[in-house]
Amino acid sequence: MRRAMPARRSATRLLAMAGGMALGLLASPARTADVEYGKHLSAECITCHGASKSDSTIPDIHGLGEAHFVEVLRAYRAKALPNPVMQSIAVRLGDEEISALAAYYTTAKRPK
Ligand code: HEC
């Protein structure tokens, strides 16, 4: 069992860090590496979040703000958001992977 409180505190700290990094590292080589890594990791997400279907109930995650993206994935990971599918996916992601995915998806265009 994961204890919710410490995770929540560190989430706030990391969110602040991620915000600072996003400001400082825009278009830097480290930033580019992050986006590339995120693209690589997104192979797992494409099955569900890839193609646009008008009847789909799966939300489009392309172009989501980075802070929101990180916050939401951390919430699924901590089981603070109820969706079991996203919980089981997020529980396997580390902080660096979530940051990289956020960096990628914030600029990524949804494939047509
Ligand atoms: C098996 C299908 C499936 C896969 C694979 C999947 N997702 Fe999801 N995802 C969903 C569903 C369904 C929801 C909506 C859940 C809800 O209503 O709470 C969702 C919601 C989300 C949201 C919240 C969007 C919002 O606007 O709040 C994010 C962010 C997200 N997924 C990211 C990812 C990432 C990153 C991956 C890959 C590591 C991934 N998902 C893989 C099905 C999937």
Boltz pocket constraint, residues with backbone or C-beta under 6 A from the ligand:
constraints:
  - pocket:
      binder: B
      contacts: [[A, 41], [A, 42], [A, 44], [A, 45], [A, 46], [A, 47], [A, 48], [A, 49], [A, 57], [A, 58], [A, 59], [A, 60], [A, 61], [A, 64], [A, 68], [A, 69], [A, 72], [A, 73], [A, 81], [A, 82], [A, 83], [A, 85], [A, 86], [A, 89], [A, 101]]
      max_distance: 6.0
